[in-house]
Amino acid sequence: MPTTSTKYTLGYGEAMENLLRRRTAGNSAAYLLPHLEPGMRLLDCGCGPGSISTGLAQAVRPGEFQGLDLEASQIEKAQLAAENPGCGNARFQAGDVTDLPFENDRFDIVHCHALMMHVPDTPALLKEMKRVLKPGGLLAARELIASASFLQCRRHSFGEMMTMFQKLVEANGGHPELGKQLKPVVRNAGFSKVLLATTTFECFNTEKEMTIVIDFFESCFFNPENRKAAIDHGLATEEQLARWQNQLQNCRHSPDALFAHAWGEILVRKT
Ligand SMILES: C[S@@+](CC[C@H](N)C(=O)[O-])C[C@H]1O[C@@H](n2cnc3c(N)ncnc32)[C@H](O)[C@@H]1O
């Protein structure tokens, strides 16, 4: 799929935020937490509304925590989230992760979650992350494996719909399969010491969780702009979109529905 633009596919609506709000450092950065110590300097790239950031800030306090995101509205939300007790060391600012506003060798840890998949130029991003890491510092990344993620509701497996979403992210310059390509990608960026490379699922099971998932699909992928993009790129027809949307609604209250995001996780040291 050719890269035609660098648009962020998912947007910043309420449904997307509800999906992100479930995340914590405990459930989304568990692989990193044992390596964090009070006093460390940590940078969270593409921090979004700060749901993971607050736990990371607490884990390194009284050390320095910096969160950065392209979108000013996300930074405001992250700042609000960090008003919780124990996050007084957290600072957030708007910025682009391919042009980090920090000096060389500043951080002990550079973390990102569901960020690299949306940044078209992966080598440029990793070069910047490596530049701001101290020698001996750790890069921690958790990225989507779209083809291993699934939505199952009785006899509907939504495979074609999931493939359409994957291709739409690709058409916007993103990398929805990056979670399973992390080892070669970081090695090509000069990170030769891999401490950990693994995969985990983020599962949605209860009716309340399925409401979050269905609202996310509805608002992030079936909005008028992405519907048009899917049709323009030849990824779906109007009839398919209408059918998938209808089947999605049937999932909303089904006790049999199960959704899972598959994630690749990597922890590497700058030598
Ligand atoms: C899917 S959200 C993930 C947010 C958070 N890390 C989480 O997992 O809860 C991706 C975030 O990356 C940000 N982003 C995308 N491209 C970026 C860039 N070039 N520089 C900084 N942030 C970027 C978006 O604004 C968005 O908030």
The ligand as an SDF file (V2000), in Angstrom:
LIG
                    3D

 27 29  0  0  0  0  0  0  0  0999 V2000
   -3.0650    5.7730   19.7540 C   0  0  0  0  0  0  0  0  0  0  0  0
   -2.5670    7.2250   20.6000 S   0  0  0  0  0  0  0  0  0  0  0  0
   -1.6780    6.5060   21.9530 C   0  0  0  0  0  0  0  0  0  0  0  0
   -1.6450    7.3870   23.1760 C   0  0  0  0  0  0  0  0  0  0  0  0
   -0.9940    6.7350   24.4050 C   0  0  0  0  0  0  0  0  0  0  0  0
    0.4000    6.4540   24.1850 N   0  0  0  0  0  0  0  0  0  0  0  0
   -1.7280    5.4640   24.7810 C   0  0  0  0  0  0  0  0  0  0  0  0
   -1.3740    4.3850   24.2930 O   0  0  0  0  0  0  0  0  0  0  0  0
   -2.6900    5.5500   25.5580 O   0  0  0  0  0  0  0  0  0  0  0  0
   -1.2280    7.8370   19.5900 C   0  0  0  0  0  0  0  0  0  0  0  0
   -0.7650    9.2210   19.9830 C   0  0  0  0  0  0  0  0  0  0  0  0
    0.4280    9.5310   19.2350 O   0  0  0  0  0  0  0  0  0  0  0  0
    0.3890   10.8950   18.9130 C   0  0  0  0  0  0  0  0  0  0  0  0
    1.2600   11.1440   17.7610 N   0  0  0  0  0  0  0  0  0  0  0  0
    1.1340   10.6780   16.5020 C   0  0  0  0  0  0  0  0  0  0  0  0
    2.1540   11.1170   15.7350 N   0  0  0  0  0  0  0  0  0  0  0  0
    2.9460   11.8780   16.5310 C   0  0  0  0  0  0  0  0  0  0  0  0
    4.1540   12.6090   16.3290 C   0  0  0  0  0  0  0  0  0  0  0  0
    4.7410   12.6570   15.1300 N   0  0  0  0  0  0  0  0  0  0  0  0
    4.6880   13.2760   17.3840 N   0  0  0  0  0  0  0  0  0  0  0  0
    4.0890   13.2410   18.6000 C   0  0  0  0  0  0  0  0  0  0  0  0
    2.9500   12.5520   18.8500 N   0  0  0  0  0  0  0  0  0  0  0  0
    2.3800   11.8850   17.8290 C   0  0  0  0  0  0  0  0  0  0  0  0
   -1.0780   11.1790   18.6160 C   0  0  0  0  0  0  0  0  0  0  0  0
   -1.3520   12.5620   18.7190 O   0  0  0  0  0  0  0  0  0  0  0  0
   -1.7600   10.3320   19.6710 C   0  0  0  0  0  0  0  0  0  0  0  0
   -2.0390   11.0620   20.8370 O   0  0  0  0  0  0  0  0  0  0  0  0
  1  2  1  0
  2  3  1  0
  2 10  1  0
  3  4  1  0
  4  5  1  0
  5  6  1  0
  5  7  1  0
  7  8  2  0
  7  9  1  0
 10 11  1  0
 11 12  1  0
 11 26  1  0
 12 13  1  0
 13 14  1  0
 13 24  1  0
 14 15  1  0
 14 23  1  0
 15 16  2  0
 16 17  1  0
 17 18  1  0
 17 23  2  0
 18 19  1  0
 18 20  2  0
 20 21  1  0
 21 22  2  0
 22 23  1  0
 24 25  1  0
 24 26  1  0
 26 27  1  0
M  CHG  2   2   1   9  -1
M  END
$$$$
